């Protein structure tokens, strides 16, 4: 069975060309021969739930067996997208995510205003892994651990890495590639 497209959901104040996203795209396309699409949400400096939902509806071809990767705010957007789609066997990789209001980023509360309905999402997921760093100042790892528990996910806690967005040190994220390969096996 051919693995379906991989979609990368970036986070708050980011773009598809930032951080480790281009590196992961190259790794996946060169080594795994799977198409990889980095999304570019509208106005990521002032994200709007409806605008991001509409962008997903226009940009992503919902298919069984698709693969979704989220970083930070992109993680909750992955869940919003999954909740609305009639798909199954979806593999999900989430990095530094959250699914509840977070004290460090109150400007993003609109994305968690309505609690995620996991009864809608869990049946659609084939496998899911969630990654966080012990020293993440933006999304403290307990938030990401809670997200992982809600998804019944494998949880990987890195000893360092901050929010995986440190300038100069954020160009590669080997743990994301390794975990993605495991999800795709």
C-alpha positions in Angstrom: 0.0 0.0 0.0 1.4 3.4 -0.9 1.7 5.8 1.9 -0.4 8.9 1.3 0.8 12.5 1.4 2.3 14.0 4.5 1.0 17.4 5.6 3.0 19.7 7.9 1.0 22.1 10.1 3.3 24.9 11.4 2.5 26.9 14.5 2.0 30.4 15.8 4.3 33.1 14.1 5.8 30.4 11.9 5.7 29.5 8.2 6.3 26.2 6.3 9.8 27.4 5.5 10.8 27.8 9.1 12.7 25.7 11.7 13.1 22.0 10.9 10.2 21.8 8.5 12.2 22.1 5.2 14.8 19.6 6.5 12.0 17.1 7.4 10.5 17.6 4.0 13.9 16.8 2.3 14.4 13.7 4.5 11.0 12.3 3.8 11.0 12.9 0.1 14.6 11.7 -0.5 14.8 8.8 1.9 11.1 7.6 2.1 9.9 8.8 -1.3 6.7 10.1 0.1 5.2 13.5 -1.0 5.4 16.1 1.7 3.4 19.4 1.7 4.3 22.2 4.1 1.2 24.3 4.8 1.3 28.0 5.2 -1.6 29.2 7.3 -2.9 32.8 6.8 -1.5 35.4 9.1 0.3 33.2 11.6 1.2 36.2 13.7 -2.5 36.8 14.4 -4.1 33.3 13.8 -7.8 33.0 13.3 -9.5 29.7 13.9 -12.0 30.0 11.1 -9.4 31.2 8.6 -7.1 28.3 9.5 -10.0 25.8 9.2 -11.0 27.2 5.8 -7.4 27.0 4.6 -7.2 23.3 5.6 -10.5 22.6 3.8 -9.2 24.3 0.6 -5.6 22.9 0.7 -5.7 19.4 2.1 -7.1 16.4 0.2 -8.8 14.3 2.9 -7.9 10.7 2.3 -7.8 7.5 4.3 -4.2 6.7 5.3 -3.0 10.3 5.2 -0.3 11.6 7.5 -0.4 14.7 9.6 2.4 16.4 11.4 1.8 19.4 13.7 4.1 21.7 15.6 2.8 23.9 18.5 -0.4 25.6 17.5 -0.4 23.3 14.4 -1.1 20.4 16.7 -4.5 21.7 17.8 -5.2 22.6 14.2 -4.5 18.9 13.2 -7.1 17.9 15.7 -9.6 20.5 14.4 -9.1 19.2 10.9 -9.4 15.5 11.9 -12.6 16.2 13.8 -14.3 17.5 10.7 -13.1 14.9 8.1 -14.5 11.5 7.2 -11.2 9.7 7.1 -9.6 6.7 8.8 -6.1 5.1 9.4 -4.5 8.5 9.8 -1.0 8.7 11.2 -0.3 11.7 13.4 2.9 13.2 14.8 2.6 16.1 17.1 5.5 18.2 18.4 5.2 20.6 21.4 1.4 20.7 21.2 -1.5 21.5 23.5 -5.2 21.0 23.6 -6.3 23.4 26.4 -5.8 27.1 27.2 -2.2 27.6 28.0 -1.0 30.3 30.4 2.1 31.2 28.3 0.1 31.9 25.2 -3.3 33.4 26.1 -3.6 35.0 22.7 -4.2 31.4 21.3 -7.2 30.7 23.6 -9.7 30.9 20.7 -8.2 27.6 19.4 -9.0 25.8 22.6 -12.3 27.6 23.4 -14.2 24.4 22.4 -12.8 21.3 24.0 -11.6 18.7 21.5 -14.1 15.8 21.1 -11.7 12.9 21.2 -14.6 10.4 20.6 -14.7 11.9 17.1 -10.9 11.8 16.5 -9.6 8.6 18.1 -11.4 6.2 15.7 -9.8 8.0 12.8 -6.2 7.6 14.0 -4.1 4.6 13.1 -1.0 5.6 15.1 0.0 8.8 17.0 3.2 10.0 18.6 3.7 13.2 20.6 7.1 14.8 21.2 8.0 17.5 23.8 11.1 18.9 25.5 11.6 19.0 29.2 12.8 22.6 28.9 10.1 24.0 26.6 9.3 27.6 27.8 6.5 28.2 25.3 4.4 25.1 25.8 5.5 23.5 29.1 5.8 19.7 28.6 2.9 18.9 31.0 0.5 20.4 28.5 2.0 18.2 25.7 1.8 15.2 28.0 -1.9 15.8 28.7 -2.4 16.0 24.9 -0.6 12.7 24.5 -2.7 11.1 27.2 -6.0 12.3 25.5 -4.8 10.7 22.2 -3.6 7.5 23.9 -0.3 8.3 22.1 3.3 7.3 22.5 5.0 10.2 24.3 8.6 11.1 23.7 10.1 13.6 26.2 13.4 15.0 25.0 15.8 16.2 27.8 16.5 19.5 25.8 15.2 21.2 22.7 13.1 24.1 24.1 10.2 24.6 21.7 12.2 23.2 18.8 12.3 26.7 17.4 15.7 28.0 18.6 17.3 30.1 15.9 20.3 28.3 14.5 19.7 25.1 16.5 16.3 24.4 15.0 17.2 23.4 11.4 17.0 19.6 12.0 14.9 17.5 14.3 16.1 13.9 13.9 13.7 12.5 16.6 10.7 13.7 14.4 12.1 11.8 11.4 12.7 8.7 13.4 9.3 8.7 15.0 7.7 9.5 11.6 9.4 6.4 10.1 8.1 4.3 12.9 4.5 5.6 12.3 4.8 4.8 8.6 6.0 1.2 9.1 
